[in-house]
Amino acid sequence: MKISAKLKLSAWVPVLIALVIAIFLLFSFRTLDEAREKSHTAHRIIQGIFYLNSMARSYLLYHEDRPKSQFLSEHSSISELIRSARFTNGEQQRLLEGIRRNSESMWDTFIKLVANSEHPDAATDTPLHKEADDRLGGRLLIQASDALSDALHLDRLIDDGITSSQKRISTLIFILIFSTTGPLTYVLMRVMKKIGASLSELRKGTEIVASGNLDHRIGMAPTDEIGELSRSFDLMTENLRETKVSRDALSKEVQERKRAEEALRDQREWLRVTLSSIGDAVIAADTGGRVTFINPVAQALTAWPIEEAMAHPIRNVFRIVNETTREPAEDVVERVLSAGNVVNLANHTALLTRDGREIPIEDSAAPIRDGAGNLIGVVLVFHDVTEKRRAQAALSESAEKLRIVSDFTYDWEYWRSQDNRFLYVSPSCERITGYTREEFLQDPDLYSRIIHPDDRERVLAHLSEDQLHRELCEIEFRIFHRDGGQRWIGHVCRPVLDDRGQPIGRRASNRDITGRKQAESALRDNEYRFRLLSETAGRLLATDEPQKIVEGLCREVMSHLNSHLCLNFLADEKDGMLYLNACAGIAESEAEEIEWPDHRMNVCARPGDRPDRKADPKSNRKSDQKPQRIVTEEIGTSPDPQMQGVKSFGIQTYACNPLMLRDRLIGTLSFGTQTQFSPEDLALMKTVADQVATAMERMRLVRELEKSRDSLEIRVQERTAELKWRAEQLSRLASELTLAEERERRRLAEILHDHLQQLLVGAKLSVESLAPSVSDDQQQLFHHACKMLMESIKISRSLTAELSPAVLYQRGFSAALEWLSKWMKEKYELSVELKIDPEIEIYREDMTVLLFQSVRELLFNVVKHARVNLAAVLVSKGDPHHLRIVVRDQGEGFDSDEMCENGGQTSGFGMFTIRERLELLGGRLEIESAPGKGSAFTLIAPLEKAESGQSEPEPRQGGGAAGDTVPAAIPADFEKRIRLMLVDDHIVMRQGLSTMLNSHPDIQIVAEAGDGEAAVQLARKHKPDVILMDIGMPKMNGIEATRIIHSKMPEIRIIALSMFEDSDIAAVVSEAGAAAYLTKTGNTKALLATIRGTHERWTVDGGR
């Protein structure tokens, strides 16, 4: 192989590897995108089912129109989403079908429930009607639970598919890169080593020739460019030697060549005229591979004019490559010159024209020989096959589309000829029957052999008759799968017509409908069971003596269960002994023998059984706390002594069900069969037993209620009044407790803010004022003291915010939640997505405090237990009279039932406290959580206005002397200094600021005020340049004082001070007219720079 070919091949290999990886990644990412879209669809289905479940529960509880309409609307949306969803995976599609079926069943059940509840003639207070509602409601919730379970399973399957796809992509890419890098490196090293050795050998040979030895030959094989160069050197040496020996012979040869060339020119002219007239492109070349002729067609295809093409190497004019590999095609001229025969171009050859076009061609090359048969050149004949390729591509594309449409069908499709031979069978036949389509094509009788014998005659008759029909034909039948299983097939066929409308066969589609048939059978059984249970319940509830109709009911149940024995024992009310109440399937004499049975007949309960009775360890009864159903199979071989009494009845399976009411045994109901009972049969027995026990208990309760109804009504009225009074008292106590706790928190927060924080800030300012006088060796101690003061202020501010945030009372509940979300982010790095209905307004102070503390505690729990850094808080109106707050996270979750059992008390303002106080104030706490699925806490509270007796927030008291002071003397250079007034209700703060500012000669304090009203008066009197204004003060706060002073005296520059870093307060203060907003804990240099900067800007802008 040529060196250039090796180098090109080495260069193309990484490109091809990268292309393969890119194609694979593109296909893999598309697959992942489709899987994520399916996951998104599954999530939307889960959310919709949750919502349907919630609306169904709301309707079951309140029977209102709003949950009904929302259920119907949401169900339509979910149904449309399910119908539009498509999954290629069989398991996923099966789950989707299960969700769709459960969704449709929920719709039917809900419609029945609505119709039952809204029927104008329905006696809604009857037990039968209530029981029907309960059954419909229970069925609806079970169907919702099944749909949700399938949706969650579908979501898990999709997530598992995404994870496995990502792992598979990474593994395949690693294997591909690793398996190609090593061999490629090895091949390149071998190529470079071989090239170096060849060049070294060539250099040595040329040095010998250059020394004058013309007899030396390098002798390298012409396998690559270096070998060809060596051969050229050898030829040059040979020519030099011959030239040196015979110059006369060379002169003679020149004369002969001239004559030959003249003859050749004549011949070429004749050939030029001839070849210019044909329709294919023709190029001729000499034995040296240079163009000697090119006809007009070849000029047009190659874009080489004849004047420029002549004498050029033919490989420059006729450049061809392989369309597939993009490698240069084989040099056909060289091959013809070496082989001496005709050569055709390889398939997929493309001509690269001079102007950059690429034309697919077909060509051949033939040798040109003189009269003596000597090879004197090569002629190339080629033509453009673009149109031919297009026609072939269109035909291939059409065939591929037809194959995809035919082979990639879910159902088993086939095409039969007029004589019932299979012309086409889709690959889906193997999924449905277990046999491949090749087996059906090779064995025409296989189709009839796998049909069930009971259906074969009918199907074969259909196959012979359907050729006579032009319309669509449908039929259902059974087949045997290759594994021996039986499947139902839904068959649909129609005629196949040719262009003239004449039938040429029959096209059929076979669908596996086994699941549908099984569902229909199960539905029929369930409908019969439901009808039987409904009739049984109706008869038991309608009679005053249910024990007398048990025998008839048992015979009906036996008929459905294919049972051969039924025994009903009841407990005597006096001595508790069991006696035979009803029986079926045994002779009258046998019934008399067991009228008062011994323990051998009572395999699930004996006289005296109680919930605390322990089971006999020698019996087959489990050690439960109460009598339970016992099912014994193979009675004939059972060693259990309790089975001795029923062996004589000739049965194989015996099921005994205790009749229990409130953990009290009132009898047994037993059934026996000569085969076995299915789980559905046992469930039916249990339901019938419960109905019988319930009916008997109902009659007993009716009799007792008739005796004690009057006295009970009086006691209920008295107890109701007492409970109502106690509930109102507890509600008032809960409100007072909440407010008392909050007042204590506010008192502590005010002590921290008005005393401790002001003292710390004052101390900080005093210490910083000593900075110029601190020696160098005390600087480290000085900075350490300042740092400790800053840390103390920071801790005090944090404690104040945790005890009672001021924003809750200054700006309301919504603003407090916004502050809380920022605070959680700053302190605990918990991002809170907050959504608040702007129309919500809470009137009761106790409810405002309780809800804020509850939300904060729930967010603390997210930080401590959920182990996530994101939570969401949604505040909205659940209805016109209730507020709904949802705190949600996607953390680890927990078992909500277990938490409710242990009270949910962790620490601080825990779950138990939130739940109890909300309920006492007329609200409630709802918890939705499961391990690994996050948590959602819903606070529901009433929105009514506060009662007149409830206390209002106490006014804030000033934390220090609020007196107004004016410096006793003003220095002579007063006009050159910044005239400044201090406004703060804490005297310690004013003293600290005064001490610090008086140490600077360019600042003069002209007045001090302790509240907003005094600040307005002193500002009118002294006209200061700058005012340092505290925000929180009694009588009039700093924001209102700033607004008044700025509107009356805009030339005064006001700098607002606060203990809190709050951007919202800063915006409000700026809107009121403040020139700057600083915190009291800020740097002293920043305060001085702000004072001087605001004064200088005012002076430059045209102030005093």
Phi, psi and omega in degrees: 000141180296152180296319180298322178294318179298316181294319178296318179298318179296325179286327183281335183300310178299325179296316180295321178298314179298321179296317179298315179298317181297316179297317180296317178296319180300313179297319181293319180294324175298318178298318179294320178299318179296320180294321178294323177297321177294321178298319178298319178298317180297320178297318178296323178295317180298314180298320179295320180292321174303316182293318177299318179299317180296316180294324179296317178297319179299317180293322179297326182280317190246341182054047179261162181285328185297309177297329180295311181295321179293323177298312183296318180295313181294325180296321178298317180296316181295319180298318178297320179296318181293318179296326182280344182284141178225134179229131179280332179290133184296317182295318179295319179295324178295318177297320178297320177296322177296320177297318181297317180296317178295324178297316178294323178294322177299319178300310182298315181296319181294320178298318177297318180297317180295317180296321180293323182282329186259003181295128187293333183262002186287134176273088190292346182264003179280149179299324181297317180295319179295319180296321178297317177299316180298318180295316179296318179296318178297317178298319180299316181292322178295318178297320177296320178297318179297316180297318179295320179298316179296320181295319178295320177296318178299318179297321179294321179298317181295316179298318178297322178296319179296316181297314180295324178296317180296318178295319181295320179299311182298317182295316182294320179296317180298316181297318182296315181294316182294322184283345182254332184294314182297306179301322180296318179297319180296316181297317180298320179296319179297319180297315181295322180294319181293320178297318180298318180295319180295318180295323179296317180295320179296319181298318179297318181294319180294327178294322179293316179296319181296336180283354175111001180272092182280353177273350181283141176234135179292314171075026177278143179290137184278060180270344179213187184296323179293321177296321178294321177297321177297318179296321178297319177298320179295317177296319179298319179295319179296317179296319179298320180292318181293322179297324181292328184277315189227089175279327181295316179299327180292321180296318178297318181296326179295319179296317179296324179294324179297317179295320180293323180293324179294320177292324180293324179296320178297317181294322179296322179299318178295316179295324181297315180295319182292312185287336178289344185267348183274164186275340179272161176281136183229130174228132177246146180222154179274183182292343176273001177080023179254147184290129176245346179200143176212121183278170184302322180297317179293324177298319181292321182287320184272345184065027175250115173295153184297327182295325182272333183283329184300137178071358174280150175300138184295335180289342175278326181276315184254081181264122182231147179224164173278125183297333185273308184270346184064015176275149176302137181286166181296141180285100184291329179297314180296322181293320179294320181295326181277323183270329179077018178226179183286139180231132175260147178292151176290162178295158177060048177258136181235140178266127176265110183282169182292329182269015172094000178281162177231119186238123174290136185223162167233135184206175175211156179233137182228149179286151174252123183241150177274187183297333181272002180086009179279144180283119182241000180170188182222140176243132178253132176235123182212164179210157182285129180243027182300310181296322178297319178295319179299316179296318179294320179295318179297319179294319179294319179296318179297319179293322179293319178298318179298320179295318180296314180298323184280316189276330187263059176247147180284322180277165179275105181257144174208163179231121180253146177279180180297330180264022174066029171267144178285119173267333179206140175223128182284153181298342181295346179299328181292325177294324185273320186251339185090353180255144180281162180291333176298324179293322178292321181290325182277334183236091183298335183277353181300322183301315182286331183289329183275355178286142180300138182305326181290337182253352190297313182299318181294319182289317180296324175296321178296319181295328180278336183264337187291343177292341182273349185257143176261352183262174179289136180238140180229145179201150178238137180205174182250149175228166174256123176290162181299330180278005178096349180286160182253135181226149176267139181239132170261113188255128175228131180220158178208157183288152173253124185248149176272189183297335181267003180084010180268139181292136178236010180155195183222128177260129184228155177229124179248124181244138177284110182247026181298316180300318180295319179296318178296320179295320178296319179295316179297322179296320179296317178297317180294321178297319179295317179297317180296317180296320179296315180294323179295315179296319179298314180297320180297316180292320179293322181284336183277340184267151175272346180228078185297334182294340182278341182253007182296321183300314178297319178296319181296323179296321178295317179294320178299321179299320180287323184275356187057041181268156183244357184208140174216129179229133177235116176251143177238150179273131177291133186292338184274298185257357177078001179286148179275142175224154182285118180265320181206153178206163178204145177093000178231160180288160181296324180294320178294326178293322180294326180293329183252021181299319174239087190283161170268189187293345183290339181270349188248082186281346180245348179198147176233161178304134180093358178298136178224164181301335183265007181282136179271144180286151177291121183298341180274346181271172179270012178274139181288155182278070178265177182274353182207161178303141183225167179293136179239129177242120180242124178254160181054056184299325183300331181252004183283130178278359185295121180296336180289346180270356184297327183288338183254355180297325184291349182276356176073034180247160181254330182231135183229127180238120181248124182246121177288142173268103187246142173218116179054049179061024179239129181278124177243000178157189177223155175226116188237148177227146177227149181216158178273357177244241178218158177261138175275165176303325178293323178296316180296322178295321178295317178301314181300317181295316179298316178300317178297321179295317179298313180298319180296318180296317179294318178294325179299315180295321178296318179293323178299317180295319179291322180295323179296329181283323188247017185295313184296311181296325180292321179299318180295314180296323179296317179298315180296314181293324178298315179297318180295316180295322178297317179297317180294322179297318178295321179295316179297322179298316179295319180295320179297319177297314180295323178296316179299313181293322180296316177299317181292322178298321179293320176298316180295322179297315178296320179296321179291325176297316179296318184284313189278340183242295187296312183294319181295321177297319180294317179295318177298318177298320179297315180295320180295318180295318181293331178292341178273001185304316183296333185267001180278131181287165184296322182286348177256003183297316181299317178295322179296313180295324179295320178295318177298318180296319179296322177295319179296318178296321179295319178296318181297315179295319179297318177297319179296317178297321178298316180293322180290323180290308184200096179296130183295333184295336180296327183261338181275323188231000172100179187293317183296315179296325178296322177293322177297317177298318181298320180295320178293319181297319178296324179293317183289319187271321186242003181057036177256114177279130182242118174274112188250126176231119185234132174290118185294343182274357183282135177219124180259124185268329185273129180293319181298322180290321178300312181296315182297317181293320180295313179298324181293314179299318180296318179296320179295322177292324174300319180296325176299317180294318187279324192242327187285332180061044173227165179245023180215133176219164181230140177233121181241122180246119182208178177264119175291324174202176184302340186246003183224143175264140182235121178238124180244124175249115189234144173217164179247039184274209187289332181073179182199174177275106184296326179295317180295322180294321179294327181292320180269009172094346179067019183270120177249286178199159178065220181277076192280183182301318182298315180297316180299313183298312185295315184289323176298317180295322179292333179265011175094010180245196179199162178242127178245135184236129174234117181197156174207150181304126177082001184236019177077182183220153175219121178249126182245120176260122179242122185224149178289153182251013183293159181288158182291146175289158184296335181281347182285146185280153177259161179301137179285145179292147180285134179265144179294150184264009179190186179296135181253018181290158181259135182230150177229136179306143183291327183219148178246126182296166184292328182271032183303320185294338182268355185253162178281119181275118190233143177238135179260131178231110179199139182278359178251117184295328179297320180294318180294320180295318179298315179296318181298316181297318182291317185285328180293344179282355180252120187293340183271007181235132180234121176277116185261341181194158175225142181225151183255356176204176185292321181297315178296325180296320179296316181296313182292330178295320178295326185283314189259345180049061181288162175284317185225143175237128170268111191248120173286147182278308185266109179216156178286172180065288177226126182284172185292331181293315180293320178296320178298317180298318181291312183297319182293323180289326181272322185228074185295346180284344179278129179268128185246128176248118182276139179238142178206158176280348188251142173266092186228114181293329179293316177297321179299320179294319179295316180296318179297321178295327179288342176125005180289143179277338181201162179226122181230157173266150182292339181270005182288179182287140179297321179297321178296320178297314180296319180295323180292318179300310182292322182294316180295323179291318179295318178298320179296318180295315181295322183284359175113020177282199181298000000 
